[in-house]
Amino acid sequence: MSGRWSARLAELGIALPDLVPPLAAYVPATQVGDLVYTSGQLPIAAGELVARGKVAENAEGLVHLDDAVAAARQCALNALAAVHALVGIDTVIRIVKVTGFVASAPGFSNQAAVLNGASLLLGEIFGDAGRHVRSAVGVAELPLGAPVEVELTVQVG
């Protein structure tokens, strides 16, 4: 990595993780024209989920909001690793869209705050090029019991 975004990652002390291998029959990312679409990425680090369960504000035995925000950040890093593996991080022109799914405990409606973990990281790395549109959706369950899943649409050139 030697370019604008690689230098920014180094400046921030952020290392892209290794590409998380697909859990089923799909590819981590694909390119159509000047857009790269990532598959939904779970909060996996060093081969393990960083958190497991449904997200709640302050409930015993569930994933606390702060931990879910950190998990969303890890998801975004994994999505960037998928982009990097396909086309190289320095080809990124801008982040177009973030779509996030939050495994939500009954009554939890703060999905947008969870997805800020991904959005703020992208802004930190890419500045104005990291500003994006976003969807944050509450769901009953996610693969492997993950609390959050994030996918990106990225313009490259």
PASEBA-1860 file (N, C-alpha, C; in nm, 3 decimals):
! residues 157
1> MSGRWSAR> 0.085/-0.118/0.000/0.000/0.000/0.000/0.089/0.124/0.000 ~ 0.078/0.204/-0.103/0.153/0.330/-0.103/0.075/0.431/-0.185 ~ -0.008/0.505/-0.119/-0.089/0.606/-0.184/-0.159/0.689/-0.079 ~ -0.251/0.770/-0.127/-0.319/0.865/-0.038/-0.386/0.796/0.081 ~ -0.470/0.695/0.053/-0.546/0.632/0.162/-0.457/0.541/0.246 ~ -0.359/0.475/0.185/-0.266/0.394/0.265/-0.189/0.481/0.362 ~ -0.148/0.600/0.314/-0.075/0.692/0.401/-0.166/0.740/0.514 ~ -0.291/0.765/0.482/-0.386/0.811/0.586/-0.406/0.702/0.691
9> LAELGIAL> -0.422/0.578/0.647/-0.436/0.467/0.742/-0.313/0.458/0.832 ~ -0.195/0.470/0.774/-0.072/0.464/0.853/-0.066/0.579/0.952 ~ -0.105/0.698/0.907/-0.107/0.816/0.994/-0.198/0.795/1.113 ~ -0.311/0.728/1.090/-0.407/0.702/1.197/-0.371/0.580/1.282 ~ -0.270/0.505/1.238/-0.232/0.383/1.309/-0.332/0.270/1.290 ~ -0.399/0.273/1.175/-0.500/0.170/1.145/-0.443/0.074/1.041 ~ -0.444/-0.054/1.074/-0.402/-0.157/0.978/-0.528/-0.228/0.930 ~ -0.541/-0.239/0.798/-0.654/-0.317/0.747/-0.635/-0.463/0.787
17> PDLVPPLA> -0.741/-0.526/0.832/-0.729/-0.668/0.870/-0.715/-0.756/0.747 ~ -0.680/-0.879/0.769/-0.681/-0.976/0.660/-0.824/-0.993/0.611 ~ -0.838/-1.027/0.486/-0.969/-1.051/0.427/-1.037/-1.166/0.502 ~ -1.160/-1.142/0.546/-1.238/-1.248/0.611/-1.291/-1.340/0.502 ~ -1.260/-1.468/0.508/-1.309/-1.558/0.403/-1.462/-1.570/0.409 ~ -1.525/-1.587/0.294/-1.671/-1.602/0.292/-1.716/-1.720/0.379 ~ -1.831/-1.703/0.443/-1.887/-1.808/0.528/-1.977/-1.903/0.448 ~ -2.008/-1.866/0.324/-2.098/-1.948/0.241/-2.062/-1.922/0.094
25> AYVPATQV> -2.159/-1.940/0.004/-2.135/-1.933/-0.140/-2.152/-1.791/-0.193 ~ -2.053/-1.707/-0.171/-2.052/-1.569/-0.221/-1.908/-1.520/-0.224 ~ -1.886/-1.403/-0.283/-1.753/-1.343/-0.284/-1.755/-1.222/-0.191 ~ -1.640/-1.185/-0.134/-1.636/-1.072/-0.041/-1.669/-0.938/-0.105 ~ -1.633/-0.922/-0.232/-1.660/-0.796/-0.303/-1.662/-0.822/-0.452 ~ -1.735/-0.736/-0.522/-1.739/-0.744/-0.668/-1.744/-0.603/-0.725 ~ -1.690/-0.589/-0.846/-1.686/-0.458/-0.910/-1.777/-0.457/-1.032 ~ -1.857/-0.351/-1.044/-1.940/-0.327/-1.162/-1.912/-0.183/-1.204
33> GDLVYTSG> -1.848/-0.166/-1.317/-1.810/-0.031/-1.359/-1.714/0.029/-1.259 ~ -1.746/0.150/-1.213/-1.658/0.216/-1.116/-1.706/0.199/-0.973 ~ -1.796/0.103/-0.950/-1.846/0.077/-0.815/-1.801/-0.060/-0.766 ~ -1.761/-0.065/-0.639/-1.733/-0.192/-0.572/-1.839/-0.209/-0.465 ~ -1.900/-0.326/-0.465/-2.000/-0.364/-0.366/-1.940/-0.472/-0.278 ~ -1.947/-0.453/-0.147/-1.899/-0.560/-0.059/-2.017/-0.642/-0.011 ~ -1.989/-0.766/0.018/-2.087/-0.850/0.088/-2.097/-0.798/0.230 ~ -2.203/-0.833/0.298/-2.215/-0.796/0.438/-2.098/-0.852/0.516
41> QLPIAAGE> -2.036/-0.767/0.596/-1.920/-0.807/0.676/-1.959/-0.810/0.823 ~ -1.919/-0.916/0.889/-1.946/-0.932/1.032/-1.828/-0.875/1.112 ~ -1.847/-0.852/1.242/-1.738/-0.800/1.324/-1.641/-0.910/1.367 ~ -1.566/-0.957/1.270/-1.470/-1.065/1.294/-1.330/-1.005/1.298 ~ -1.256/-1.041/1.402/-1.115/-1.002/1.415/-1.039/-1.125/1.460 ~ -0.927/-1.151/1.395/-0.844/-1.268/1.428/-0.927/-1.397/1.424 ~ -1.022/-1.404/1.330/-1.100/-1.525/1.311/-1.216/-1.545/1.406 ~ -1.241/-1.448/1.494/-1.348/-1.461/1.594/-1.439/-1.339/1.593
49> LVARGKVA> -1.567/-1.361/1.624/-1.657/-1.247/1.643/-1.610/-1.166/1.763 ~ -1.609/-1.033/1.751/-1.569/-0.949/1.864/-1.683/-0.933/1.964 ~ -1.803/-0.962/1.921/-1.921/-0.959/2.010/-2.025/-1.053/1.951 ~ -2.114/-1.100/2.036/-2.218/-1.193/1.992/-2.346/-1.162/2.068 ~ -2.458/-1.159/1.996/-2.587/-1.140/2.059/-2.660/-1.019/2.006 ~ -2.774/-0.993/2.067/-2.859/-0.881/2.027/-2.819/-0.755/2.101 ~ -2.842/-0.643/2.036/-2.800/-0.514/2.092/-2.913/-0.454/2.175 ~ -2.876/-0.400/2.290/-2.970/-0.332/2.380/-2.898/-0.215/2.445
57> ENAEGLVH> -2.975/-0.118/2.493/-2.914/-0.001/2.557/-2.837/-0.039/2.684 ~ -2.900/-0.110/2.774/-2.836/-0.142/2.903/-2.888/-0.272/2.962 ~ -2.901/-0.375/2.880/-2.959/-0.499/2.932/-2.851/-0.601/2.965 ~ -2.867/-0.668/3.074/-2.778/-0.776/3.116/-2.782/-0.888/3.012 ~ -2.666/-0.940/2.980/-2.659/-1.055/2.892/-2.674/-1.024/2.744 ~ -2.689/-0.897/2.709/-2.699/-0.858/2.569/-2.580/-0.769/2.534 ~ -2.565/-0.737/2.407/-2.454/-0.653/2.362/-2.489/-0.507/2.392 ~ -2.406/-0.440/2.469/-2.428/-0.300/2.504/-2.404/-0.213/2.381
65> LDDAVAAA> -2.471/-0.101/2.374/-2.460/-0.008/2.262/-2.315/0.025/2.229 ~ -2.233/0.056/2.329/-2.093/0.092/2.304/-2.016/-0.021/2.236 ~ -2.043/-0.145/2.278/-1.976/-0.260/2.217/-2.025/-0.282/2.074 ~ -2.152/-0.254/2.049/-2.207/-0.267/1.914/-2.147/-0.162/1.821 ~ -2.124/-0.041/1.871/-2.059/0.064/1.791/-1.919/0.018/1.752 ~ -1.845/-0.038/1.846/-1.710/-0.089/1.817/-1.718/-0.204/1.717 ~ -1.820/-0.288/1.728/-1.837/-0.399/1.634/-1.865/-0.347/1.493 ~ -1.945/-0.241/1.481/-1.973/-0.182/1.350/-1.845/-0.126/1.288
73> RQCALNAL> -1.760/-0.070/1.370/-1.630/-0.021/1.321/-1.548/-0.137/1.264 ~ -1.548/-0.251/1.335/-1.474/-0.368/1.286/-1.534/-0.417/1.154 ~ -1.666/-0.415/1.144/-1.731/-0.454/1.018/-1.683/-0.366/0.904 ~ -1.676/-0.236/0.927/-1.632/-0.143/0.822/-1.487/-0.171/0.783 ~ -1.403/-0.199/0.881/-1.264/-0.235/0.849/-1.258/-0.361/0.763 ~ -1.342/-0.459/0.796/-1.345/-0.582/0.717/-1.395/-0.555/0.575 ~ -1.492/-0.464/0.562/-1.541/-0.428/0.429/-1.431/-0.358/0.349 ~ -1.357/-0.269/0.414/-1.245/-0.204/0.345/-1.138/-0.305/0.305
81> AAVHALVG> -1.116/-0.406/0.387/-1.021/-0.512/0.351/-1.069/-0.586/0.226 ~ -1.200/-0.604/0.212/-1.254/-0.669/0.093/-1.234/-0.581/-0.031 ~ -1.255/-0.451/-0.015/-1.230/-0.357/-0.124/-1.082/-0.361/-0.162 ~ -0.996/-0.357/-0.062/-0.851/-0.358/-0.086/-0.808/-0.485/-0.158 ~ -0.861/-0.598/-0.116/-0.824/-0.726/-0.179/-0.866/-0.730/-0.326 ~ -0.975/-0.662/-0.360/-1.025/-0.666/-0.497/-0.956/-0.563/-0.587 ~ -0.945/-0.437/-0.540/-0.896/-0.330/-0.629/-0.787/-0.243/-0.567 ~ -0.758/-0.260/-0.440/-0.659/-0.176/-0.373/-0.725/-0.055/-0.308
89> IDTVIRIV> -0.691/-0.029/-0.186/-0.754/0.080/-0.109/-0.728/0.216/-0.172 ~ -0.616/0.231/-0.241/-0.583/0.361/-0.297/-0.659/0.394/-0.425 ~ -0.740/0.302/-0.473/-0.827/0.331/-0.588/-0.959/0.395/-0.545 ~ -0.984/0.400/-0.415/-1.111/0.455/-0.365/-1.120/0.604/-0.399 ~ -1.231/0.640/-0.462/-1.262/0.780/-0.488/-1.351/0.833/-0.377 ~ -1.453/0.754/-0.343/-1.542/0.795/-0.234/-1.624/0.675/-0.187 ~ -1.671/0.686/-0.064/-1.766/0.591/-0.009/-1.904/0.641/-0.051 ~ -1.980/0.557/-0.118/-2.111/0.598/-0.169/-2.221/0.567/-0.068
97> KVTGFVAS> -2.225/0.442/-0.020/-2.333/0.401/0.069/-2.284/0.299/0.170 ~ -2.339/0.310/0.290/-2.320/0.212/0.396/-2.458/0.155/0.428 ~ -2.468/0.023/0.428/-2.590/-0.043/0.470/-2.555/-0.128/0.591 ~ -2.631/-0.112/0.698/-2.602/-0.185/0.820/-2.725/-0.252/0.877 ~ -2.703/-0.367/0.933/-2.808/-0.447/0.996/-2.769/-0.469/1.141 ~ -2.862/-0.444/1.231/-2.835/-0.456/1.374/-2.930/-0.559/1.434 ~ -2.875/-0.664/1.492/-2.958/-0.762/1.563/-3.007/-0.693/1.690 ~ -3.135/-0.663/1.693/-3.189/-0.575/1.796/-3.275/-0.650/1.897
105> APGFSNQA> -3.247/-0.625/2.024/-3.331/-0.678/2.131/-3.466/-0.607/2.124 ~ -3.572/-0.668/2.178/-3.703/-0.602/2.178/-3.693/-0.462/2.239 ~ -3.750/-0.366/2.170/-3.752/-0.229/2.220/-3.630/-0.146/2.182 ~ -3.526/-0.208/2.126/-3.408/-0.132/2.087/-3.435/-0.063/1.954 ~ -3.416/0.069/1.951/-3.445/0.144/1.828/-3.334/0.243/1.794 ~ -3.214/0.217/1.843/-3.103/0.309/1.822/-3.002/0.253/1.721 ~ -3.055/0.190/1.616/-2.969/0.130/1.514/-2.875/0.233/1.451 ~ -2.924/0.355/1.432/-2.842/0.459/1.371/-2.716/0.485/1.454
113> AVLNGASL> -2.727/0.485/1.585/-2.610/0.507/1.670/-2.509/0.394/1.654 ~ -2.557/0.270/1.640/-2.467/0.157/1.619/-2.387/0.177/1.490 ~ -2.456/0.215/1.384/-2.390/0.230/1.254/-2.294/0.348/1.250 ~ -2.304/0.439/1.347/-2.206/0.546/1.355/-2.065/0.492/1.372 ~ -2.052/0.373/1.430/-1.920/0.312/1.442/-1.853/0.296/1.307 ~ -1.931/0.256/1.207/-1.878/0.243/1.071/-1.862/0.379/1.005 ~ -1.965/0.462/1.014/-1.964/0.592/0.946/-1.853/0.683/0.995 ~ -1.833/0.688/1.126/-1.729/0.776/1.180/-1.590/0.728/1.140
121> LLGEIFGD> -1.569/0.597/1.135/-1.440/0.543/1.089/-1.415/0.585/0.944 ~ -1.515/0.572/0.860/-1.498/0.607/0.718/-1.468/0.755/0.702 ~ -1.532/0.839/0.783/-1.502/0.981/0.780/-1.362/1.011/0.828 ~ -1.319/0.938/0.930/-1.184/0.955/0.985/-1.078/0.923/0.879 ~ -1.102/0.818/0.804/-1.004/0.775/0.703/-1.012/0.862/0.578 ~ -1.132/0.878/0.524/-1.148/0.937/0.390/-1.191/1.084/0.390 ~ -1.214/1.144/0.507/-1.256/1.283/0.511/-1.386/1.303/0.434 ~ -1.392/1.408/0.352/-1.513/1.435/0.274/-1.548/1.321/0.180
129> AGRHVRSA> -1.447/1.249/0.131/-1.471/1.135/0.042/-1.536/1.018/0.118 ~ -1.538/1.026/0.250/-1.601/0.923/0.332/-1.746/0.953/0.367 ~ -1.795/1.073/0.329/-1.936/1.107/0.355/-2.023/1.025/0.261 ~ -2.127/0.966/0.315/-2.204/0.867/0.239/-2.351/0.872/0.278 ~ -2.433/0.807/0.197/-2.571/0.782/0.237/-2.570/0.650/0.314 ~ -2.679/0.626/0.393/-2.674/0.510/0.481/-2.813/0.460/0.512 ~ -2.821/0.330/0.532/-2.940/0.267/0.587/-2.899/0.189/0.711 ~ -2.979/0.199/0.817/-2.954/0.125/0.941/-3.082/0.051/0.975
137> VGVAELPL> -3.077/-0.081/0.968/-3.197/-0.164/0.979/-3.187/-0.257/1.099 ~ -3.291/-0.260/1.179/-3.297/-0.355/1.290/-3.351/-0.489/1.240 ~ -3.286/-0.597/1.280/-3.327/-0.732/1.239/-3.332/-0.824/1.361 ~ -3.398/-0.937/1.343/-3.413/-1.034/1.452/-3.285/-1.112/1.479 ~ -3.217/-1.153/1.373/-3.096/-1.236/1.388/-3.000/-1.206/1.274 ~ -2.871/-1.229/1.299/-2.768/-1.219/1.197/-2.682/-1.345/1.199 ~ -2.608/-1.373/1.092/-2.525/-1.494/1.087/-2.431/-1.504/1.208 ~ -2.414/-1.625/1.256/-2.326/-1.659/1.367/-2.363/-1.590/1.498
145> GAPVEVEL> -2.479/-1.527/1.504/-2.519/-1.455/1.624/-2.453/-1.318/1.636 ~ -2.402/-1.265/1.524/-2.336/-1.134/1.526/-2.436/-1.025/1.562 ~ -2.388/-0.919/1.630/-2.477/-0.809/1.664/-2.497/-0.709/1.551 ~ -2.405/-0.706/1.455/-2.413/-0.608/1.346/-2.345/-0.664/1.221 ~ -2.393/-0.618/1.107/-2.336/-0.654/0.978/-2.337/-0.528/0.892 ~ -2.228/-0.505/0.817/-2.215/-0.382/0.738/-2.169/-0.419/0.597 ~ -2.230/-0.352/0.498/-2.183/-0.363/0.361/-2.160/-0.222/0.306 ~ -2.066/-0.212/0.212/-2.031/-0.085/0.152/-2.052/-0.085/0.002
153> TVQVG> -2.082/0.032/-0.051/-2.074/0.060/-0.193/-1.971/0.171/-0.207 ~ -1.868/0.147/-0.287/-1.752/0.236/-0.296/-1.726/0.269/-0.443 ~ -1.706/0.398/-0.473/-1.665/0.437/-0.607/-1.514/0.430/-0.614 ~ -1.463/0.369/-0.721/-1.319/0.354/-0.739/-1.280/0.406/-0.877 ~ -1.152/0.432/-0.892/-1.105/0.480/-1.021/-0.955/0.466/-1.034
END
